[in-house]
């Protein structure tokens, strides 16, 4: 067995690309965002969430500019995005900034989708998930709701109508997105 100095280094450059490092930094920001919300430092959490969004756009742009990225980035990017969103929903619900039922709905949808992929893969069935329009809309609304919640909480502002509309739009698109993925998967079988 070769020691560390004799390992094939050809895979190393693909791992240490600038887009991958930005994505990894975003993933590492998740515990900090969690801590800031738990400590009611909503202004800091808002700016961190904003920076995470900008870094997501930047790493995507850099990956496309440099030939479309690589398999590490393709796997790490959605994990970082989902980790941040799920953490924010659970944490904001825990501090009563968002309704508990909404956090449960958001997390449950993701568990159903990921669980379905895992079960089908274990059964030897191919799984191809393409982002649906309703899913993209849902993600955009989820991001908007977290950003608005952090912004309003951080600056002691109140917009109950905006919050109510966003909460129900996230709930509706979360249900629609989850149902659409289940329906498409069942129909293909």
C-alpha positions, 0 to 999 in steps of 0.5 A: 500500500503506498504511503501519502507521498505516493498517492495519485495526485491527479485528482487533487486539482479538481477538488481544490478549485476556487468554486469548490472552495467557495462552496465549502466555505458556504457549507462551513458557514452553516453552524455560524448562521445557526449560532447567530439565530439561536443567539438572536443576532438576526442582523449578523445572520441576515448578512451571512445569509446574504453573503452565502447567496452571493457566494452561491452565485459567484461559485456557479458563475466561476464554475461555468466560466471555467468549463462547467465545474466538476463532480465534486462541485456538482455534489457539494453545491446543492448540499451546501445550499440545502444544509443552509436552508434546512438549518435556517428553517429549523432554527428560525422555527425554534426561536419562533420567528417562523411557524413550526409547522412550516419548518416541519413541512420544508424538512419533510419534503426534503426527507421524502425526496431524498428518502425516495431516491435512496430507496429506489437506488437500493432497489436497483432502479435508476433515479433521475431527478430534474429540477421542476419549475415549481421546485425552482419557484419553491426554492426561490420563495424559501430563500426569500422568506428566510432573508425577509425573516432575518431582515425584519427580525434583525432591524426590528421591523414588522411586515405581517402581511408580507410575512403571511403571504410569503409563509403561505406561498412557501407552504403551497409551493413546498406541497406542490413541489413534493407532490410533483416529484412523487407523482412523476416518480410513481408515474415512471415506474 
